[in-house]
Amino acid sequence: MIYSPEKSGAENAESSAMLEEIHNHLVYVLSERLGWHTIERPEISVGGGHVVIRFGKNGRRMVFRVPKHSAQQLKRTMLAYRHVGSLGFMPEKIYHDGKCIIESHVEGLPIGPQASGEVIVGLAGKLSLMHAIPAERYGPLDFDCQGSHLDPGAYYRGQPAISVDRSESDLSPDESSTLNMALVQAADVPPGLQTAKTYIGHGELWRKNILVQQHDFKIIDWDRIGAYPIEQDLAVLIDADWSAAQRALFFENYTRPVNFDWLKWFARRRILLDKELRLQKKIQKIKEIDLI
């Protein structure tokens, strides 16, 4: 049982029951479906969206994932394998059913300034191919290539206003002005975005979802695959802390037309919503947006 002092007794009991059910399903899948009666070094973690059990078998590390919120998360991952699995940047799928998925464990570091030219060129090429697949409407897939919202405007009008905690740092007048302007710009949906064409996109392409090992990379966590303007995924170029030369190399090899005003808008929203960034870092990144 994983006990949390922040939860009530009933909530802890519910979590314990959920984990026991997941353990029983893992045992069933491994023994009855895959014929594996032993595994090595199992490790469990409970994240925001999944319960994850990592384990070894025949010298390989694998990941058993169960969605915490709904089976729709799993369905979207399977849609990702159907639509973009052939592009070679997803983890190897070993098993799936209506409750879980087992994939190869992806080693590597989140993409960042250390990314080689080969990785940047490869990422640009693979994203170009994915962003050429047309979709309808906007947002996570409801079924096949159908987004869950009528258009980006309909989605963002329904979102709570973005706010930031200013108490963590004393800001200079210039920094306060930069932050205030970014909040205003992020709240104003750019003209034309509501009728923008949408294509298959990852939906949450943060740097931590692009794992790099030497000269190769994999993209993980496909729960939000959907119909998006391509610029939503490309906001990762700011998140990754790339240099101007690295961004230029990416765009030299990315073959889709890009609306840079929309890209900057998505990038501002991403930075402001990133709970892991300190306020000073947010402001620094906001200033970098105009360099794109």
N, C-alpha and C positions, 0 to 999 in steps of 0.2 A: 504493500500500500504506500502511495506517495501522499504524505500528510502535509497540509498547508495551514499554518496558524491563522492566515487571513480568511480562511473559509469556515463556514459553520460546520457542525458535526454532520448534518444532512448532506451538505455539499461534498465533504470529504468522503462520506460513505458512497455517494453517487460516483465520484471519481474512482474510488476503489473498485466498484462494481464494473465500471467501464473498462478499467485496465485489466480486470480479470477476464472479461469477455474478449478483449483484444488478445490476451495471452492464449486463451483457448482456441481462438481462430488461427493464430500463428502456428500453434502445435498441429492443428488440423491440416493447414495448408502444407506445412513442411513434411509431415509424415504421410498424409493420405493423398495429397495432390502431387507432391514432388518426390516422394519416397525418400526424404532425408530424415533420419532418425537422430542425428547428432549435428550440432552446430558449435562454432567456437566463438568465445568472447562476446556474448550478447550484451548490448548496452542500450538502455532505454532513455529517451528524452521526450518531454512534452512541450511542444512549441505553441505558438499562437494559433496555428491552423491544423497541425497534425500531431498524432502520437507516432513516434519514430523508434524503431528497434533496429539497430545496426548489428550485424553478426558476420561471422566468417564461415565459409564453406569451400573446401577444396582449394585453399590458398587464395580465395577471393573474398573481398568485403562486399556485403550487400546491404540494402536498406529496405525494410518492411515498413510501409507507411499506411496509416489509417486516418482518414479525415475526421476532424473533431466536430465540424459543423453540419455537413450534409453530404450525401452521396454525390451531389452536383460537383463538388470539388474533384472527385475521382473521375466522373464522366468527362469533365473538361480536360483532365490530364490525358485521358484516352483519346479525346478529339485532337489533342496536340500531336499524339503519336500518329494519328491517321493523316493529319494535314501536313505536318512538317517533320515527322520522324525520319523520312527519307533523306533529309538534309544533313544528317549525321552529327547534329550538335546537342541531341538529347541523350540522357543516360540510357544504357541498354535496359530494355524491359524484359524481365525474366518470368514474371507471372502477374496476373491480375484477375480479380473477380469483382462482384458487386460491393465488396467491403474493403478491399485492400489492394495494394500494388507492391510488388517487389522489383527493385531496380538495382543495377550495379551501383556501388558506392563511388562517388566522384571525388577523387583526390584533387587538391589544388588550392590556390589562393584566389580571393576575390580580385577581379580585374582592376588594375590601377596603373600608376605611372610606370611600373616595371614591365608592362605588356610589351612584348617584342613587336617589331614591324610585321612579322609573319602572322601573329595573332590578330593584330589590328586589321590587316588586309583580309584575313580569313573571316573575321567577324563582319566586316563591311560586305563581303560577298554573300555570306549566308543570310544576313538580315535583308539584303537586297532581294534575294529569292523569296524569303518569307513575305516581305512587304509587297510583293507583286501578286499575291493571292487575294482576289477581291472578296469582300464580305459585305453584309448588309447591316444597316442601322448602326448602333454604337454600344460598346461595353462587352462584358463577358458573354460567351456564347450561351444562348438558351438551347439551341439545337443546331447541329451542323454549323452553317456559316451565318447564323442569325444572331445579331446583338440583342441585348436585353433592354435597350433604351432607344427611343425614336431618333435621337440625335445627341451630339455632345452638349448642346445647350440645355436640352431637357434633363440631362444627367447632372450637369454642374449647377443648374438652378436649384436642384434639390439637395445640394450638399450644404452642410453647416459652414458658416463663415470661418475662414482660417484665422487662428489667433496664435500668438507666440508669448512665451513667458519672458517678460522683460526684467524680471527681478533677479535673474541669475548673473547679470553683468551691468555695469554702468556704461552707458553708451554716450559717445560724443554727439554733438549736434549733427555732424555729417553722417554718422552711423545711424542715428535715429531717422534722419531724412531718407537714407537709402532703404531702411526697413519699411518705413511708412509707404514709400512709393511702391515697393515690391508688393505689399499687401493690397494696395489699391489695384495695381496691374493684374495680380493673380485673381482678383474677384471679378474682373471684367472679361467675359468671354470674347475673344477676338472676333471681329467681323469676318464672316465667311466660314468660320469653323463649324457652325451649325449645319452647313450643307456640304461639308468636306466629304470627299470619298473616303471610305474606310476599307482597311485591308486586314488580313490576319496579323495579329501582333501578340506579343507575350503578355502585355498588360501591366506587369510589375517588374520591369527590367531594371532592377537595382544592380549595383556593382557586385553585391554578394550573391546574386543569382547567375553570374557569369564566372565560372571557376577556371582558372588557368593553370596548366601544368606544362612547363617548358614552352613548347611551340604549338600546343593544342589547347582547346577550350571546350567546355560543355556548358549548356544553359539548363538550369534546374527550376523547379517550382512553377509549374504551368497551370496552376489553379485558375488564373485570371485570363487565360487565352481568350481572345475575343476579336471584335470588330473595332478597330481604332484608326484614327489618322496616324500615319507612320511616325509623326513627330513625337508622339507619346513615348514610344520605345526609345527614340533617339535622345531623350533627355538624360539617358545614362552617360552620355559623353561628358556632362558636367559632374555627375556623381562619381565618375571614375578618376577625377583629378588628373586628366591628361593635359599634356602641354599643348600649346598651339600647333606645334609640328605634328604631334600625334593625331590631333583632331583633323588637321589638313590631310594627313595620309588616309584617314578613314574616309573623308568625303571624296578624295580622289578615286576611291575604289567602291564607293556606294553609288549604285546606278539609278536610284529612284530620285525623282525631283523632290526637293525639300523646301517647305515654307519656313524660313528661319524666324519669322515673327511668331509663328505657332510653336516652333521648337523652344524659343525663349520663354514663352508663356508656360508651357508644360514644365520647363526646367525650374522656373520660379516657384510654381506650386509644389514641385517635388522637394525643393530645398526647404521651403517654409514648413512642410508637413513632416520632414524627417526628424523624428524624436531623438535620434542618436547624435545629431549635430548640436554642438554648443552654439549659443547665439552669435558669438564673434565669428565662428566658422561659417554660419549661415550667411552673414553679411559679406564675408570674403567671397563666398561662392556666388552670391547674387551679383557682385561687381564683375565677376568673371564672365557672366552670361553675355554681356555686350561684346565680348571678344570672340564669340562664335561667328 
